[in-house]
Amino acid sequence: MMDIGTILLITAVAVGALDAIILVLGPRIEEFEKYSFITSAISFIAALGAITWLGFLIFTNQFQYAYVNQVTNIESSIMLKTSALWAGQSGSLVFWTVLSFGLYFGFRIVTRGYEDDKLVYRSAIIMVVESAIIAVNALVANPFRLVEGPVPTDGMGLNPLLSTFWNVIHPPIVFIAYALILIPFAVKLAGFTMTSEERTTDPIPVVSAYTRLSTVMAWLFLSGGIVIGAYWAYIVLGWGGYWAWDPVETTSLIPWLLLTAFYHAKPTLNKNDVLRDSFLVMSYISVILATWVTRSGVLTSVHGFGLSLVSWTMLASLLFNLVLGVGLTSYAGFKEMKDEEQSSGLGFFDYKNVRLFSIKMALLGLIILAANSTMGVALPAVHNLGVAILDPGNLNDRMIGVDIEFFRMGFYLASVFIIVSAFYCMRSKFLTHRNRGIIIISLLAIGVVLTALSSSGGFGPLPTNYAPANFLIPIAMGAVAFLVIAFARHMLGRESKILTMRQMGRLMLHLGLIILLLGVFMSENIVYETNAGYLNNGINEIAPGIYVRVSDINLEYFNHERDFNMIVTVQVIENDMIVGIGYATVTGHPAWGMVSHMVYIHATLFRDVLVAVTAFNTIAPGVMQITIHTKILPLASFVWLGPFLMIAAMIPMFALEFESLRRALKTKEKHLYADEDTDAVQALPDQQ
């Protein structure tokens, strides 16, 4: 007998497909708008019913379901049971299905009455098809499959690394962002099927407002999701710090880069809307790429799932969207080339003012980093996919990946353009454009010297142990100083013009981004890193003037090497004073055959001391020796401060777009009637 959850998912897919058919047939069906609106509501309700049913199964401990058995157990807290909804592969796809159908239904509500508009009509078709595609993948993953054999009396519970508060907020935030990108993708792609005049003349206010709001919300949610994920990784040493260029981490960054590039392309490519809006189209395709990478099993990742049937259906989804997106974008771009005025629309090097120069430099940096990240993931994925098809038995042995240095070099190259752009984003009498150029060249020259010293073994202390970082640190510090001084001058009334809200946001965005980059340059290139043995009350110097002391070793229990829990109390001592006390833990999990760490981080504004217990053994009866791994991370706080400033800078834009949508909805009937009056006037016979 088919489970009710499976029935609901099938209903969502089937009704979504019916909705698409009704829309495609369109005017050939009398009152097609009404029927299509009803089907859009039913598909959303069915998807919502599926996730509600899954939640009921989890909270009532229905362990006869394989998914419930894998992600929860009787002892799980409400928090962990909530996160179980999206902790597993199939559950996360059901969650994404609900979001997609919900956003599509929201689009149908705000555009009610405009169904005969070509842009609205075609956007709706794309949205419902994409939502149905996600639902098909959820159906293939099947979270409602029953356990084979005897019904378990308890479940395995969440993976220990996922049994945390961060799993409650990080995945849903990322999936909300992924779903939100569907709106601009569909609207812009639908526009590419029309002529330039059709898509730009007399836009519908609610469509424009809904699209803009969805885009800025996607950027905000994705920014927050990436930062939360980075912090989660940071406090779990086994994941390699806050960023390891893991394939799943990298592919989640690509949509953010493309969304950010879109905002830079708006003023730069305003005469070429196809090229400008292609960033939004590609951002959704990169979302599907990120999802496939997670579920493909063809790339080694601490986040990924193994190879399964959904790996192939998600690959089909990716290929479909790639062909659709690239095809329609190329088609629209080719059509625009016939117009001589539009053919020069690139105009990328037609510098009208210095602010545009700043935007173009930043855009180049974002494109370089997005292209580098995409190649670093896609090329090995294609190779490994071929192995999976032709020689699946040897996939693990023949699987390849790109070295982290490939990603890092792309990152540092892109950073050059982004940092230089920051010097020209603000109008200020503090420095002339010529003097800014001289300062940039001088700081780059200092960077060259530091790079040469790094390569030759150094002469005295250097900022980091990585030459590219040393090259960029002087100019990054100069950019931060310039932006802070320019801001202070505006606040003190030293400039002729007061900062507008938009200019304030631009400054905060650039300042946040440069602070983030500076924090990464300093903190990811460790100068002081140690591995040392400690006895109880043992102490070691981990950097000049900084010591770590172990004040207590508490082995709570030890059954075997995968079943234990140790809590170590550590002290950070600086200048003969205890500046930090905390706990570093290491726990074995027999059911999962793994060991998890919880690091102690003593954080200040200018540096973090990271302490993790990595091993322990008994050297005498009642005497334990532990191995502690320590890192000193300069300016690690900048890694979190930078994104905070960037997100704060975009919140006013969110408020503006929300208000824009509210006003558009409030005046919607007036606009509709105006359209009807215009149509009526155009339909009158000529009296002359």
C-alpha positions in Angstrom: 0.0 0.0 0.0 1.4 3.4 -1.0 2.2 5.8 1.8 0.3 9.0 2.2 3.5 11.0 1.9 4.3 9.4 -1.4 0.8 10.0 -2.6 1.1 13.7 -1.7 4.4 14.0 -3.5 3.0 12.3 -6.6 0.0 14.7 -6.4 2.3 17.7 -6.3 4.2 16.4 -9.3 1.1 15.4 -11.3 -0.9 18.5 -10.5 2.2 20.7 -11.3 2.5 18.9 -14.6 -1.2 19.5 -15.3 -0.8 23.1 -14.4 2.0 23.4 -16.9 -0.1 21.8 -19.6 -3.0 24.1 -18.9 -0.7 27.1 -19.2 0.9 25.8 -22.4 -2.6 25.3 -23.9 -3.5 28.7 -22.5 -6.3 30.6 -24.4 -7.5 27.4 -26.1 -9.0 26.5 -22.7 -11.9 28.7 -21.5 -11.0 30.3 -18.2 -7.6 28.7 -18.2 -6.4 31.3 -15.7 -8.8 30.1 -13.0 -8.0 26.4 -13.6 -4.3 27.1 -13.5 -4.5 29.1 -10.3 -6.4 26.2 -8.7 -3.8 23.7 -9.8 -1.0 25.9 -8.5 -2.7 26.0 -5.1 -3.3 22.2 -5.0 0.3 21.4 -5.9 1.5 23.7 -3.1 -0.9 22.3 -0.6 0.1 18.7 -1.6 3.8 19.6 -1.1 3.1 21.2 2.2 1.1 18.1 3.2 4.1 15.9 2.4 6.5 17.9 4.6 3.9 18.0 7.4 3.4 14.3 7.2 7.2 13.7 7.3 7.4 15.9 10.4 4.6 13.9 12.0 6.5 10.7 11.3 9.7 12.1 12.8 8.1 13.5 16.0 6.1 10.4 16.6 9.1 8.1 16.2 7.8 6.0 13.2 11.0 4.1 12.8 9.5 1.7 10.3 10.3 4.5 7.8 14.0 4.3 6.6 14.4 8.1 6.6 13.1 8.5 10.2 15.3 5.6 11.3 18.4 7.3 9.8 17.9 10.9 11.2 16.3 10.6 14.6 15.9 8.4 17.7 13.7 8.3 20.8 16.1 10.5 22.8 16.4 13.2 20.2 15.4 16.7 21.5 12.7 18.8 19.8 15.5 20.8 18.2 17.2 17.7 16.7 13.9 16.3 15.5 13.1 19.6 13.8 16.5 19.6 12.0 15.9 16.0 11.0 13.4 17.3 8.4 16.2 18.6 6.2 19.3 16.7 7.7 19.0 13.9 5.2 19.0 13.9 1.4 15.4 13.0 0.8 14.0 15.3 3.5 15.9 18.3 2.2 14.5 17.7 -1.3 11.0 17.6 0.1 11.7 20.8 2.0 13.0 22.4 -1.2 9.9 21.2 -3.1 7.6 23.0 -0.6 9.6 26.2 -0.9 9.5 26.1 -4.7 5.8 25.4 -5.0 5.2 28.0 -2.3 7.1 30.8 -4.1 5.4 29.8 -7.4 2.0 30.0 -5.7 3.0 33.4 -4.3 3.9 34.6 -7.8 0.5 33.5 -9.0 -1.2 35.4 -6.2 0.6 38.7 -6.8 0.2 38.5 -10.6 -3.5 37.5 -10.5 -5.3 39.3 -13.3 -2.1 39.5 -15.4 -2.2 35.9 -16.7 -2.6 37.1 -20.3 0.6 39.1 -20.1 3.4 37.3 -22.1 6.1 37.7 -19.4 3.8 36.6 -16.5 2.4 33.7 -18.6 5.8 32.3 -19.6 7.4 32.9 -16.2 4.6 30.8 -14.6 5.3 28.0 -17.0 9.0 28.0 -16.1 8.4 28.2 -12.4 5.9 25.3 -12.2 8.1 23.1 -14.4 11.1 23.8 -12.2 9.1 23.2 -9.1 7.9 19.9 -10.5 11.5 18.9 -11.3 12.6 19.4 -7.7 9.5 17.4 -6.6 10.4 14.5 -8.9 13.9 14.4 -7.4 12.3 14.3 -3.9 10.0 11.5 -5.1 13.0 9.5 -6.4 14.8 10.0 -3.1 11.6 8.8 -1.4 11.7 9.7 2.3 8.6 7.6 2.9 10.3 4.2 2.0 9.8 1.5 4.6 12.6 -0.4 6.4 13.1 -3.9 5.0 12.8 -6.6 7.6 11.9 -6.2 11.3 10.7 -2.8 12.4 13.4 -1.1 14.6 12.4 -0.1 18.1 14.7 2.9 17.9 16.5 5.0 15.3 20.2 5.7 14.7 19.8 9.4 15.4 21.5 12.2 13.6 25.1 12.0 12.6 27.1 13.5 15.6 28.4 16.3 13.4 24.8 17.3 12.6 23.5 17.0 16.1 23.9 20.7 16.8 21.9 23.9 16.9 23.7 25.0 13.7 22.0 22.2 11.8 18.6 23.7 12.8 19.4 27.0 11.0 22.1 26.5 8.4 20.5 24.1 5.9 17.0 25.7 5.8 18.5 29.2 5.3 20.5 27.9 2.3 17.6 26.1 0.8 15.3 29.1 1.2 18.0 31.1 -0.7 18.2 28.4 -3.4 14.4 28.4 -3.8 14.2 32.2 -3.9 16.6 32.3 -6.9 13.9 30.5 -8.9 11.9 33.7 -9.2 14.4 36.0 -11.0 15.6 32.9 -13.0 12.1 32.3 -14.4 11.2 35.9 -15.0 14.5 36.8 -16.7 14.5 33.6 -18.7 10.9 34.2 -19.8 12.0 37.7 -20.9 14.7 36.2 -23.1 11.9 34.5 -25.2 10.6 38.0 -26.0 12.0 40.9 -27.9 13.9 43.6 -26.0 11.0 46.1 -26.5 8.5 43.6 -25.2 10.3 42.9 -22.0 11.3 46.5 -21.2 8.2 48.4 -22.2 5.6 49.1 -19.6 6.7 46.6 -16.9 4.1 45.3 -14.5 4.9 46.8 -11.1 4.0 43.7 -9.0 6.2 41.4 -11.2 9.2 43.8 -11.1 8.8 44.3 -7.3 8.3 40.5 -6.6 11.4 39.7 -8.7 13.6 42.4 -7.1 12.5 41.4 -3.6 13.2 37.7 -4.2 16.6 38.5 -5.6 17.7 40.6 -2.6 16.3 38.1 -0.2 18.1 35.3 -1.9 21.4 37.3 -1.5 20.7 37.9 2.1 19.7 34.3 3.0 22.6 32.9 1.0 25.1 35.2 2.7 23.8 34.3 6.1 23.8 30.6 5.2 27.4 30.6 4.0 28.6 32.5 7.1 26.8 30.2 9.5 28.1 27.2 7.7 31.6 28.6 7.9 31.3 29.2 11.6 29.9 25.7 12.1 32.9 24.3 10.3 35.2 26.6 12.3 34.2 25.1 15.7 34.6 21.5 14.4 38.3 21.1 13.7 37.9 18.0 11.6 36.3 20.1 8.8 39.4 22.1 8.2 38.7 25.5 9.7 36.0 27.9 8.4 36.7 27.2 4.8 38.4 24.4 3.0 37.3 24.8 -0.6 35.4 21.6 -0.2 33.3 21.0 -3.4 30.0 21.6 -1.7 31.3 24.7 0.1 32.6 25.9 -3.3 29.5 25.3 -5.2 27.4 27.1 -2.6 29.7 30.1 -3.1 29.1 30.3 -6.9 25.4 31.4 -6.7 26.4 34.1 -4.2 29.2 35.3 -6.5 26.8 35.4 -9.5 24.1 37.3 -7.5 26.7 39.8 -6.3 28.0 40.1 -9.9 24.4 40.9 -11.0 24.2 43.9 -8.7 27.5 45.1 -10.2 26.3 44.4 -13.7 23.2 46.5 -13.3 24.9 49.9 -13.7 27.7 48.6 -15.9 25.6 46.7 -18.5 22.4 48.7 -18.4 22.3 48.8 -22.2 22.7 45.0 -22.5 19.9 43.5 -20.3 20.6 40.0 -21.7 24.2 39.9 -20.5 23.2 41.7 -17.2 20.3 39.3 -16.4 22.3 36.2 -17.5 24.0 36.4 -14.0 20.6 35.6 -12.5 19.9 32.8 -14.9 23.3 31.2 -14.3 22.9 31.6 -10.5 19.9 29.2 -10.5 21.8 26.8 -12.7 24.7 26.9 -10.3 22.2 26.1 -7.5 21.2 22.9 -9.3 25.0 22.2 -9.8 25.6 22.7 -6.1 22.7 20.3 -5.3 23.9 17.7 -7.8 27.5 17.9 -6.4 26.1 17.2 -2.9 24.1 14.2 -4.1 26.2 12.9 -7.0 28.8 10.9 -5.1 31.4 11.7 -7.8 33.3 14.2 -5.7 34.9 13.6 -2.3 33.2 15.9 0.2 32.6 16.0 3.9 29.1 17.2 3.1 28.2 14.8 0.3 25.9 11.8 0.0 26.8 8.6 -1.9 26.0 7.6 -5.4 22.3 6.7 -5.8 19.4 7.0 -8.2 18.7 10.6 -7.3 22.3 11.4 -8.4 21.2 10.6 -11.9 17.8 12.4 -11.8 19.6 15.5 -10.3 22.1 15.3 -13.1 19.3 15.2 -15.6 17.8 18.3 -13.9 21.2 20.0 -14.2 21.6 19.2 -17.9 18.0 20.3 -18.6 18.5 23.7 -16.9 21.9 24.1 -18.5 20.6 23.6 -22.0 17.5 25.7 -21.3 19.3 28.6 -19.6 22.3 28.8 -21.9 20.1 28.2 -25.0 17.6 30.9 -24.3 20.3 33.3 -23.1 22.3 32.8 -26.2 19.2 33.1 -28.4 18.3 36.4 -26.8 21.8 37.7 -27.0 22.1 36.7 -30.7 18.9 38.6 -31.5 20.1 41.7 -29.7 23.3 41.7 -31.8 21.3 42.6 -34.8 20.6 45.9 -33.3 23.6 48.1 -33.8 22.8 50.2 -30.7 22.6 47.1 -28.6 25.6 45.5 -30.2 27.8 48.0 -28.4 25.9 47.4 -25.2 28.9 45.7 -23.6 30.5 49.1 -23.3 32.6 47.6 -20.5 35.6 49.8 -21.1 33.5 53.0 -21.9 34.4 54.7 -18.6 31.9 57.4 -17.9 33.1 58.1 -14.3 35.4 56.7 -11.7 32.6 55.0 -9.8 31.8 52.9 -12.8 35.4 52.0 -13.0 35.2 50.8 -9.4 32.1 48.7 -10.2 33.7 47.2 -13.3 36.9 46.2 -11.5 34.8 44.5 -8.8 32.7 42.8 -11.4 35.8 41.4 -13.1 37.0 40.0 -9.8 33.7 38.3 -9.1 33.6 36.8 -12.6 37.2 35.5 -12.2 36.4 33.9 -8.9 33.1 32.4 -10.1 34.7 30.9 -13.2 37.7 29.6 -11.2 35.4 27.9 -8.7 33.1 26.5 -11.4 36.0 25.0 -13.3 37.6 23.6 -10.1 34.4 21.6 -9.4 33.0 20.9 -12.8 36.2 19.5 -14.5 36.9 16.7 -11.9 33.1 16.0 -11.6 32.9 15.4 -15.4 35.9 13.1 -15.3 34.6 11.2 -12.3 31.1 10.9 -13.8 32.7 9.2 -16.8 34.4 6.7 -14.5 31.1 6.2 -12.7 29.4 5.3 -16.0 32.2 3.3 -17.6 33.9 1.7 -14.6 31.7 2.1 -11.5 33.5 -0.6 -9.6 36.7 1.5 -9.5 35.1 4.9 -8.9 36.7 5.4 -5.5 40.2 4.4 -6.8 40.0 6.5 -9.9 38.2 9.6 -8.5 40.1 12.8 -8.9 39.8 16.3 -7.5 41.4 19.7 -7.9 44.1 20.7 -5.5 43.1 23.4 -3.1 45.9 25.6 -4.4 43.9 26.0 -7.7 41.0 27.6 -5.8 43.3 29.7 -3.7 45.2 31.2 -6.7 41.9 32.1 -8.3 40.7 33.7 -5.1 43.8 35.8 -4.7 43.8 36.9 -8.3 40.2 38.0 -8.0 40.9 39.8 -4.8 43.3 42.1 -6.6 40.5 43.6 -8.7 38.0 43.7 -5.8 40.4 45.5 -3.5 41.5 48.0 -6.2 37.8 48.8 -6.8 37.3 49.8 -3.2 39.6 52.8 -3.6 37.2 54.3 -6.2 33.8 53.4 -4.8 33.5 56.6 -2.7 33.5 60.3 -3.8 35.8 62.0 -1.3 38.0 65.1 -1.3 40.4 63.2 1.0 42.4 61.9 -2.0 42.3 62.8 -5.7 41.9 60.0 -8.1 45.5 60.5 -9.2 46.8 60.2 -5.6 44.7 57.1 -5.0 46.4 55.5 -8.0 49.8 56.4 -6.6 48.9 54.9 -3.3 47.6 51.7 -4.9 50.9 51.3 -6.9 53.0 52.0 -3.8 51.1 49.4 -1.7 51.4 46.9 -4.5 55.1 47.6 -4.6 55.3 46.9 -0.9 53.4 43.7 -1.5 55.9 42.7 -4.2 58.8 43.2 -1.7 56.9 41.0 0.9 56.3 38.4 -1.7 60.0 38.3 -2.6 60.9 38.0 1.0 58.4 35.1 1.4 59.9 33.3 -1.6 63.5 33.8 -0.4 62.9 32.5 3.1 62.0 35.9 4.7 63.9 38.5 6.5 62.4 38.9 10.0 58.7 38.4 10.7 56.3 38.4 7.8 52.5 38.8 7.9 51.8 35.2 6.9 53.6 32.2 5.5 51.9 32.5 2.1 53.4 34.8 -0.6 50.1 35.7 -2.4 48.6 36.8 0.9 51.6 38.9 1.8 51.3 40.6 -1.6 47.7 41.6 -1.0 47.8 42.4 2.7 49.3 46.0 2.3 46.8 47.1 -0.3 43.9 45.5 1.6 44.9 47.4 4.8 45.2 50.6 2.7 41.7 50.0 1.3 40.2 49.6 4.7 42.0 52.7 6.0 40.7 54.7 3.0 37.1 53.6 3.4 37.1 54.3 7.2 38.7 57.8 6.7 36.3 58.6 3.9 33.3 57.6 6.1 34.6 59.6 9.1 35.1 62.7 6.9 31.5 62.4 5.7 30.2 62.0 9.3 32.3 65.0 10.4 30.9 67.2 7.6 34.3 67.5 5.9 32.8 66.6 2.5 30.6 68.8 0.4 27.8 66.2 0.2 26.1 64.1 2.9 26.1 60.4 2.4 22.8 59.1 1.1 21.4 55.8 2.3 22.4 54.2 -1.0 26.0 55.5 -0.7 26.2 54.4 2.9 25.1 50.9 1.9 27.7 50.9 -0.9 30.5 51.9 1.6 29.5 49.3 4.1 29.4 46.6 1.4 32.8 47.4 0.2 34.2 47.9 3.6 32.7 44.6 4.8 34.1 42.7 1.8 37.6 44.1 2.2 37.6 43.4 5.9 36.5 39.9 5.1 39.3 39.5 2.6 41.9 40.9 4.9 40.7 38.5 7.6 41.0 35.5 5.3 44.5 36.6 4.1 45.7 36.7 7.7 43.9 33.9 9.4 44.0 31.1 6.8 47.8 31.3 6.4 48.9 30.0 9.8 52.2 31.2 11.1 52.0 29.5 14.5 50.7 26.0 14.6 51.7 23.3 17.1 51.0 19.6 18.0 52.3 18.8 21.4 51.7 16.3 24.2 50.3 17.5 27.6 50.0 15.9 31.0 47.6 17.2 33.6 48.7 20.7 34.6 51.1 20.6 31.6 52.0 23.9 29.8 53.5 24.7 26.4 54.4 27.9 24.6 52.4 27.9 21.3 53.6 31.3 20.1 55.9 34.0 21.4 54.4 35.0 24.8 51.3 32.8 24.4 50.9 29.6 26.4 48.3 26.8 26.7 48.0 25.0 30.0 45.9 21.8 30.6 44.3 22.2 34.1 42.1 19.1 34.0 41.7 16.0 31.9 38.4 14.3 32.5 37.8 11.0 30.7 34.1 10.5 31.6 34.0 7.0 30.1 36.0 4.7 27.8 34.6 1.5 26.5 36.8 1.3 23.4 38.4 3.6 20.8 35.0 4.5 19.3 33.0 4.7 22.5 34.3 7.4 24.9 34.0 11.0 26.0 36.8 13.3 27.2 36.5 16.9 28.4 39.7 18.8 28.8 39.9 22.1 30.6 42.4 24.4 29.0 43.8 27.9 29.9 45.2 30.4 27.5 48.0 32.4 29.2 49.4 35.7 27.8 51.9 38.0 29.6 51.7 35.7 32.7 48.0 36.2 32.9 45.2 33.7 32.3 43.2 35.4 29.5 40.9 32.5 28.6 39.5 29.3 30.2 37.4 26.8 28.2 36.8 23.2 27.3 38.0 21.1 24.3 36.2 17.8 23.9 36.7 14.7 21.9 34.0 12.0 21.7 33.8 8.6 20.1 30.5 7.4 18.5 30.3 3.6 18.2 27.1 3.6 16.1 28.8 5.8 13.5 32.3 4.6 13.8 33.7 8.1 14.1 35.2 10.6 16.4 34.0 14.2 16.8 35.8 17.2 18.2 34.6 20.4 19.8 37.4 23.0 19.8 38.0 25.7 22.3 38.5 29.1 20.7 39.7 32.1 22.7 38.8 35.0 20.5 39.8 38.6 20.6 39.5 41.4 18.0 42.9 40.8 16.6 43.5 37.0 16.9 42.0 33.7 17.8 43.7 30.9 19.7 42.2 27.6 18.6 42.7 24.5 20.8 41.7 21.0 19.9 42.3 17.6 21.5 43.3 15.2 18.8 44.5 12.1 20.7 45.1 10.6 24.2 46.7 7.6 25.8 47.5 6.2 29.3 51.2 6.4 30.0 50.9 5.1 33.6 48.1 3.9 35.9 45.9 7.0 36.5 48.2 9.2 34.3 46.8 10.4 30.9 48.7 12.2 28.2 46.8 14.1 25.5 47.8 15.6 22.2 46.6 19.1 21.6 46.6 20.9 18.2 46.8 24.7 18.4 46.6 27.5 15.9 47.0 31.2 16.2 44.7 32.9 13.6 45.3 36.6 13.3 42.3 38.8 12.5 39.9 35.8 12.4 37.3 38.1 13.8 37.4 40.0 10.5 36.0 36.9 8.8 32.8 37.4 10.7 32.8 41.2 11.0 33.0 41.6 7.2 29.9 39.6 6.3 28.0 41.3 9.2 28.7 44.7 7.6 27.7 43.4 4.1 24.4 41.9 5.3 23.6 45.0 7.3 24.3 47.1 4.2 21.7 45.1 2.2 19.0 45.2 4.8 17.8 48.7 3.8 17.6 47.5 0.2 15.4 44.7 1.4 13.2 47.2 3.2 12.9 49.3 0.1 12.0 46.4 -2.1 9.5 45.1 0.4 7.9 48.5 0.5 7.9 48.6 -3.3 6.1 45.3 -3.5 3.6 46.5 -0.8 2.8 49.6 -2.8 2.6 47.6 -6.1 0.0 45.3 -4.5 -1.9 48.2 -3.0 -2.2 49.9 -6.4 -2.6 46.7 -8.3 -6.3 47.1 -9.1 -5.8 50.6 -10.3 -3.1 49.5 -12.6 -5.2 46.6 -13.9 -8.1 48.9 -14.6 -5.7 51.3 -16.3 -4.6 48.5 -18.6 -8.3 47.6 -19.3 -9.0 51.3 -20.1 -6.0 51.4 -22.4 -7.2 48.2 -24.2 -10.7 49.6 -24.5 -9.4 52.9 -26.1 -7.3 50.9 -28.5 -10.3 48.8 -29.4 -12.5 51.8 -30.4 -13.1 52.3 -34.1 -11.4 55.2 -35.8 -13.9 58.1 -35.9 -11.9 60.1 -38.4 
